[in-house]
Amino acid sequence: MIGITGASGPLGRATAEAVLRTVDPREVVLTTRSPDTLADLAARGVQVRRADFDRYRGLVDAFAGVERLLLVSTDHVGGRLAQHRAAVTAAARAGVAHLVYTSVPDPVPANPAVVVADHAGTERALRESGLRWTVLRNHLYAHLQVPVIQRAAADGRLVTNAGDGRSAHVWREDCAEAAAAVLTQDGHEDRAFDISGPRALDADDLAALAGEVAGRDVEVVHVGDDEFAAGLRAFGLPEPAVALITSFGAATRAGHLARPTDAVADLTGRAPRPLEDAVRAALGIRPARRP
Ligand SMILES: NC(=O)c1ccc[n+]([C@@H]2O[C@H](COP(=O)([O-])OP(=O)(O)OC[C@H]3O[C@@H](n4cnc5c(N)ncnc54)[C@H](OP(=O)(O)O)[C@@H]3O)[C@@H](O)[C@H]2O)c1
């Protein structure tokens, strides 16, 4: 039996759909805080169970019978280590054999991304659980760059605190396909994979893409973290988002997101999709003509 937590979220649902392409629905358990949203999958024969990592009491029952479980990290940045630890403990008590977890690349203390502490703590909990484990260190989702590119195209300037750093953005759908592969194939236990797009892009690459959208040159404006954060604040973003986005720029600058890997291709048998395709698809533009 294969289980997926957070199955109503985009990554959880996409992973479930990918798993169901090869697995009998009766062998799939989806857990979520809002089972109603998965009624369509329940109608296909999947077991949908309520589970909230903040409510430990129901978790062991929710994971009962599951052999391999994908623990989708929650969106409660800064407060999710306790949630994830509860899920790991419950999985062990429920008899789960193999736990798969969605983490972040390079979860080391030197990495300034604010999400690192939660993920590093959860990875530790996984390793100490006594269960077989797999960590999927997902790079930044490619679609998150769409508003960045859009704004740069509108302004004619791309403001960044990432310096000359590169980032190997990945499609969330490719993260889902990779997770489904780990859930449905044997042989990926006790390993960490960096799940990335095909190339690591720098600010000049992103500005060139914005230029394609705008139909004119887009210049790169390099600023420090404080100035970058002030710009996000002035744009109306709430403080947690300001801190999160600024810290990812700093992490990019320091090279923590710069290593594209073959993991998506190795796991799924299909090349990862490039960021450019996500942006062009979202903004309805055709690829630039190549000389
Ligand atoms: N790589 C990236 O660029 C990137 C970007 C954003 C987020 N992430 C991480 O990747 C995860 C999945 O991505 P996504 O795009 O699908 O995220 P999302 O849209 O933010 O979805 C949030 C997820 O957290 C789950 N969740 C929230 N509170 C929970 C709780 N108390 N107990 C159990 N589950 C809880 C939700 O499950 P239910 O609603 O079904 O209960 C849902 O799966 C995110 O949660 C976050 O940790 C990565």
Ligand as a Chemical Component Dictionary entry (heavy atoms), coordinates in Angstrom:
data_LIG
# 
_chem_comp.id                   LIG 
_chem_comp.type                 NON-POLYMER 
_chem_comp.pdbx_formal_charge   0 
_chem_comp.three_letter_code    LIG 
# 
loop_
_chem_comp_atom.comp_id 
_chem_comp_atom.atom_id 
_chem_comp_atom.alt_atom_id 
_chem_comp_atom.type_symbol 
_chem_comp_atom.charge 
_chem_comp_atom.model_Cartn_x 
_chem_comp_atom.model_Cartn_y 
_chem_comp_atom.model_Cartn_z 
_chem_comp_atom.pdbx_ordinal 
LIG N1  N1  N 0  10.216 23.802 -4.104 1  
LIG C1  C1  C 0  9.499  24.926 -3.998 2  
LIG O1  O1  O 0  9.721  25.931 -4.710 3  
LIG C2  C2  C 0  8.382  24.990 -3.016 4  
LIG C3  C3  C 0  7.519  26.087 -3.039 5  
LIG C4  C4  C 0  6.466  26.114 -2.143 6  
LIG C5  C5  C 0  6.323  25.077 -1.243 7  
LIG N2  N2  N 1  7.173  24.035 -1.220 8  
LIG C6  C6  C 0  7.039  22.916 -0.269 9  
LIG O2  O2  O 0  6.485  21.810 -0.972 10 
LIG C7  C7  C 0  5.244  21.414 -0.376 11 
LIG C8  C8  C 0  4.290  20.925 -1.450 12 
LIG O3  O3  O 0  4.169  21.899 -2.457 13 
LIG P1  P1  P 0  2.733  22.444 -2.908 14 
LIG O4  O4  O 0  3.016  23.403 -4.002 15 
LIG O5  O5  O -1 1.800  21.334 -3.146 16 
LIG O6  O6  O 0  2.338  23.224 -1.538 17 
LIG P2  P2  P 0  1.101  24.078 -1.050 18 
LIG O7  O7  O 0  0.201  24.459 -2.166 19 
LIG O8  O8  O 0  1.640  25.158 -0.200 20 
LIG O9  O9  O 0  0.322  23.010 -0.148 21 
LIG C9  C9  C 0  0.522  22.929 1.226  22 
LIG C10 C10 C 0  0.644  21.460 1.606  23 
LIG O10 O10 O 0  0.860  21.352 3.012  24 
LIG C11 C11 C 0  -0.049 20.381 3.536  25 
LIG N3  N3  N 0  -0.339 20.736 4.928  26 
LIG C12 C12 C 0  -0.490 21.985 5.435  27 
LIG N4  N4  N 0  -0.748 21.914 6.760  28 
LIG C13 C13 C 0  -0.781 20.596 7.087  29 
LIG C14 C14 C 0  -0.999 19.876 8.308  30 
LIG N5  N5  N 0  -1.279 20.528 9.444  31 
LIG N6  N6  N 0  -0.945 18.526 8.277  32 
LIG C15 C15 C 0  -0.673 17.864 7.115  33 
LIG N7  N7  N 0  -0.446 18.486 5.933  34 
LIG C16 C16 C 0  -0.503 19.838 5.920  35 
LIG C17 C17 C 0  -1.270 20.491 2.637  36 
LIG O11 O11 O 0  -2.034 19.301 2.702  37 
LIG P3  P3  P 0  -3.673 19.225 2.841  38 
LIG O12 O12 O 0  -4.200 20.613 2.544  39 
LIG O13 O13 O 0  -4.095 18.211 1.806  40 
LIG O14 O14 O 0  -3.945 18.760 4.219  41 
LIG C18 C18 C 0  -0.598 20.655 1.277  42 
LIG O15 O15 O 0  -0.166 19.426 0.756  43 
LIG C19 C19 C 0  4.781  22.665 0.389  44 
LIG O16 O16 O 0  3.900  22.325 1.433  45 
LIG C20 C20 C 0  6.113  23.214 0.886  46 
LIG O17 O17 O 0  6.576  22.505 2.019  47 
LIG C21 C21 C 0  8.194  23.953 -2.108 48 
# 
loop_
_chem_comp_bond.comp_id 
_chem_comp_bond.atom_id_1 
_chem_comp_bond.atom_id_2 
_chem_comp_bond.value_order 
_chem_comp_bond.pdbx_ordinal 
LIG N1  C1  SING 1  
LIG C1  O1  DOUB 2  
LIG C1  C2  SING 3  
LIG C2  C3  SING 4  
LIG C2  C21 DOUB 5  
LIG C3  C4  DOUB 6  
LIG C4  C5  SING 7  
LIG C5  N2  DOUB 8  
LIG N2  C6  SING 9  
LIG N2  C21 SING 10 
LIG C6  O2  SING 11 
LIG C6  C20 SING 12 
LIG O2  C7  SING 13 
LIG C7  C8  SING 14 
LIG C7  C19 SING 15 
LIG C8  O3  SING 16 
LIG O3  P1  SING 17 
LIG P1  O4  DOUB 18 
LIG P1  O5  SING 19 
LIG P1  O6  SING 20 
LIG O6  P2  SING 21 
LIG P2  O7  DOUB 22 
LIG P2  O8  SING 23 
LIG P2  O9  SING 24 
LIG O9  C9  SING 25 
LIG C9  C10 SING 26 
LIG C10 O10 SING 27 
LIG C10 C18 SING 28 
LIG O10 C11 SING 29 
LIG C11 N3  SING 30 
LIG C11 C17 SING 31 
LIG N3  C12 SING 32 
LIG N3  C16 SING 33 
LIG C12 N4  DOUB 34 
LIG N4  C13 SING 35 
LIG C13 C14 SING 36 
LIG C13 C16 DOUB 37 
LIG C14 N5  SING 38 
LIG C14 N6  DOUB 39 
LIG N6  C15 SING 40 
LIG C15 N7  DOUB 41 
LIG N7  C16 SING 42 
LIG C17 O11 SING 43 
LIG C17 C18 SING 44 
LIG O11 P3  SING 45 
LIG P3  O12 DOUB 46 
LIG P3  O13 SING 47 
LIG P3  O14 SING 48 
LIG C18 O15 SING 49 
LIG C19 O16 SING 50 
LIG C19 C20 SING 51 
LIG C20 O17 SING 52 
# 
